[in-house]
Amino acid sequence: MLVKALPHAGDKHGETVCCAGVTPERKWRRQFPVPFRYLEDQKFIRWQWIEYDWRKPTDDKRPESQRVQEGTIRPGKEMPKKERAEFLHPLIVSSTLEAANNGATLALIRPRDTVFTFKKKRPEAINKERHGYTAAASQLSFLTQRQKPLEPCPYEFKFKYTTDDGRRHENICGDWETAAMFYRFEKISGEKDALRKMDETFNIEYPERGMVFALGAHSRYPDSWLLVGVIRLDEVDQLSLL
């Protein structure tokens, strides 16, 4: 597993998460709808292998998409850090255009000249999100483990970057782990310091050590690609692969 996008509050399934990962054969798979916060012994983390039962969705034509059958997720082992860079390297493409030309709707790119920024959301935008999460939580059956409605992140995070085809891009970050990083830092040292640490992480540490973006094509607007995963990943020496 590589990606957990920010939770979506829907009318049909309540609060769910769209996830994505790669098989041992390096084939992309998209999993939805996953009620992640309401899973008990089925929770998983980035870099963890999972198994699950699925069926092909009728309302999503993207080739990697799989509708996960409720209650079937079986978490497995975590991939060792030393194996990650070489495992993912063959999946990295120059751009989403290259991925689309290959018939893919999920892509891994190595961004260049990245600039991470943050912006406080308007109160009305936060209230709209909060209302959606509250409504989604109320849809749960009495058999479902209860959770407090998700509190929206008060900040919008963005990345500007260049892809290997020379094009400049700007994306809102829809990676749930990025929002979780804000809350983790805020709990320790407050909002101002949390933003400072995130600025250091994404503008200095990750670019220096190596970073990749996972992007996914929108289900209804295939030409629109969303930034759904920001992953710390070492660069690979090409000679080491020979």
RAQUI-V818288 format. One record per residue. N is the residue number from 0. RES is the residue in one letter. SS is DSSP state (a for helix, b for strand, c for the rest). PSI is psi in whole degrees, 0 to 359 (none if undefined). D_LAST is the distance of its C-alpha to the last C-alpha in whole Angstrom. Layout:
N_RES_SS_PSI_D_LAST, N_RES_SS_PSI_D_LAST
This chain:
0_M_c_137_27, 1_L_c_333_26, 2_V_b_134_29, 3_K_b_110_33, 4_A_b_164_35, 5_L_c_140_38, 6_P_c_144_41, 7_H_b_133_43, 8_A_b_106_47, 9_G_b_159_47, 10_D_c_332_51, 11_K_c_315_49, 12_H_c_2_47, 13_G_b_214_48, 14_E_b_116_46, 15_T_b_167_42, 16_V_b_138_38, 17_C_b_125_36, 18_C_b_166_33, 19_A_b_148_29, 20_G_b_187_26, 21_V_b_137_23, 22_T_c_168_23, 23_P_c_337_20, 24_E_c_10_19, 25_R_c_40_19, 26_K_c_129_22, 27_W_b_144_24, 28_R_b_136_28, 29_R_b_130_31, 30_Q_b_129_34, 31_F_b_165_37, 32_P_b_130_40, 33_V_b_112_39, 34_P_c_68_42, 35_F_a_314_40, 36_R_a_343_43, 37_Y_a_2_45, 38_L_c_148_42, 39_E_c_276_43, 40_D_c_18_41, 41_Q_c_4_39, 42_K_c_149_37, 43_F_c_164_33, 44_I_c_169_31, 45_R_c_140_28, 46_W_c_7_25, 47_Q_b_136_27, 48_W_b_142_27, 49_I_b_158_30, 50_E_b_155_32, 51_Y_c_160_35, 52_D_c_146_37, 53_W_b_166_37, 54_R_b_160_39, 55_K_c_127_38, 56_P_c_150_40, 57_T_c_344_42, 58_D_c_15_43, 59_D_c_111_39, 60_K_c_0_37, 61_R_c_131_34, 62_P_c_335_31, 63_E_c_352_30, 64_S_b_138_33, 65_Q_b_131_35, 66_R_b_114_38, 67_V_b_131_38, 68_Q_c_131_41, 69_E_c_133_43, 70_G_c_10_43, 71_T_c_359_40, 72_I_c_130_37, 73_R_b_99_35, 74_P_b_144_33, 75_G_b_213_30, 76_K_b_160_28, 77_E_b_138_26, 78_M_c_129_22, 79_P_c_145_22, 80_K_a_322_21, 81_K_a_344_17, 82_E_a_347_16, 83_R_a_312_17, 84_A_a_312_15, 85_E_a_329_12, 86_F_a_316_14, 87_L_a_341_16, 88_H_a_316_13, 89_P_c_344_13, 90_L_c_347_17, 91_I_b_127_17, 92_V_b_166_19, 93_S_c_333_21, 94_S_c_168_24, 95_T_a_334_26, 96_L_a_318_27, 97_E_a_316_24, 98_A_a_314_24, 99_A_a_321_28, 100_N_a_336_27, 101_N_c_3_25, 102_G_c_15_28, 103_A_c_151_27, 104_T_c_9_29, 105_L_b_142_27, 106_A_b_150_24, 107_L_b_123_22, 108_I_b_158_22, 109_R_c_99_21, 110_P_c_151_24, 111_R_b_153_25, 112_D_b_49_28, 113_T_b_145_29, 114_V_b_117_33, 115_F_b_132_34, 116_T_b_163_38, 117_F_b_152_41, 118_K_b_134_44, 119_K_b_131_47, 120_K_c_152_48, 121_R_c_146_52, 122_P_a_322_54, 123_E_a_328_55, 124_A_a_319_51, 125_I_a_317_51, 126_N_a_324_54, 127_K_a_317_53, 128_E_a_316_49, 129_R_a_318_51, 130_H_a_319_54, 131_G_a_316_51, 132_Y_a_324_50, 133_T_a_317_53, 134_A_a_321_54, 135_A_a_320_51, 136_A_a_329_52, 137_S_c_348_55, 138_Q_c_350_54, 139_L_c_148_53, 140_S_c_166_54, 141_F_c_348_56, 142_L_c_348_54, 143_T_c_140_51, 144_Q_c_128_50, 145_R_c_141_52, 146_Q_c_154_50, 147_K_c_147_51, 148_P_c_142_51, 149_L_c_136_47, 150_E_c_124_48, 151_P_c_146_47, 152_C_c_133_44, 153_P_c_353_47, 154_Y_b_148_44, 155_E_b_130_42, 156_F_b_139_38, 157_K_b_155_37, 158_F_b_130_33, 159_K_b_142_33, 160_Y_b_166_30, 161_T_b_138_28, 162_T_c_168_25, 163_D_c_348_22, 164_D_c_5_25, 165_G_c_0_27, 166_R_c_145_30, 167_R_b_139_32, 168_H_b_161_32, 169_E_b_126_35, 170_N_b_139_35, 171_I_b_139_37, 172_C_b_117_35, 173_G_c_20_36, 174_D_b_120_33, 175_W_a_326_36, 176_E_a_333_34, 177_T_a_315_35, 178_A_a_321_38, 179_A_a_326_38, 180_M_a_318_37, 181_F_a_311_40, 182_Y_a_324_42, 183_R_a_314_41, 184_F_a_320_41, 185_E_a_320_44, 186_K_a_327_46, 187_I_a_315_45, 188_S_a_13_46, 189_G_c_167_47, 190_E_a_312_47, 191_K_a_315_46, 192_D_a_328_44, 193_A_a_316_42, 194_L_a_324_41, 195_R_a_316_41, 196_K_a_322_38, 197_M_a_321_36, 198_D_a_316_36, 199_E_a_320_35, 200_T_a_310_32, 201_F_a_342_31, 202_N_a_344_32, 203_I_a_297_30, 204_E_a_304_29, 205_Y_a_314_26, 206_P_a_324_25, 207_E_a_321_25, 208_R_a_335_23, 209_G_c_132_21, 210_M_b_144_23, 211_V_b_155_22, 212_F_b_138_25, 213_A_b_126_26, 214_L_b_145_28, 215_G_b_140_30, 216_A_b_138_32, 217_H_c_142_36, 218_S_c_326_38, 219_R_c_341_41, 220_Y_c_82_39, 221_P_c_341_36, 222_D_c_354_35, 223_S_c_119_36, 224_W_b_134_33, 225_L_b_141_33, 226_L_b_109_31, 227_V_b_357_31, 228_G_b_129_29, 229_V_b_114_28, 230_I_b_126_25, 231_R_b_119_24, 232_L_c_126_20, 233_D_c_150_18, 234_E_c_152_15, 235_V_c_129_12, 236_D_c_118_10, 237_Q_a_327_7, 238_L_a_331_5, 239_S_a_343_6, 240_L_a_350_4, 241_L_c_none_0
